Amino acid sequence: MHFAPDTDEALAFAVALANTVAGASRSGVDELPDPASLTALLDAYSYTGRFDRDEQELAAVRDTRDLLRSIFSMDRDSAVAAVNGMLQDAKALPQLVRHGAYDWHLHATEPQAPLDERVRAEIGLALVDVLRSDEQGRMRLCAAPDCDGVFVDLSRNGSKRFCSVRCGNRMNMVAFRSRGGGDGAGAGGVGAGRAGGDGAGAGGVGVDGAGAGGVGVDGVGAGRASGDGAGADGAGAGRAGVDRKSVAHAQTPGRQ
């Protein structure tokens, strides 16, 4: 699935923001507990413009996070109404801008607008692309019953079920154990080769063959940490969020 580079980046940030809640984060706790943690997230996605770095700004962004998470559970018409509301509330006026090292891309608010307005406008514009392309089905909730994660599946076949390789590995292991051991014995006792995705290592149960870490588009934001294969224990952690095979993020527009 192909969108413009700034849409891909905005979707990656949307997923990263949505998955900072306790039920979806890697740490198991809310990962936006204070203004400093919000600053770290914004820095990872090259946001520019006004930052108040106070509790009021943090609370407004958390409200935006809650709204964003709710859209992942809506039908298409309801999501359209929510996105229109986001753009109206932010007084969005889309225009092409170019600044720093970044080529032409969309901004929809003034740089000095409050942070939550800029976040809603940017994510809202990205969701416009998804909705008008009738691709809302790629916005999904993680299929792991103990995870509240969300993701946007931009892979070619659109078959992702989990927000991360970590969740996919865990559910594959649950299924393996429920079958009483599965077929064949590879390294680590879980059949060699592929068991749930593209390119797991020996005894692999990987999903999508992603490397460690990574939230969002491959190579964007946190990105891949160690390449495309799971390790010998077959449990390589991996992508969480937008699953894109390649994005030339050197050309990806910056944040508002």
ABEGO torsion letter per residue (X at the ends): XBBBAAAAAAAAAAAAAAAABAAABAAGBBABABAAAAAAAAAAAGBBEBBAGBAAAAAAAAAAAAAAAAAAABBAAAAAAAAAAAAAAAGBBBBBBBBEABBBBBBABBAABBAAAAAAAAAAAAAAAAAAAGAAAABBBBABAABABBBBBABAAGABABABAAAAAAAAAAAAAAAGGEBEBBBGGBBBEBAABBGBBBGBABBGGBBBEEBEBBGBEAEBAAEABBBAAGABBBBBEBBBABBBAAABBBBX
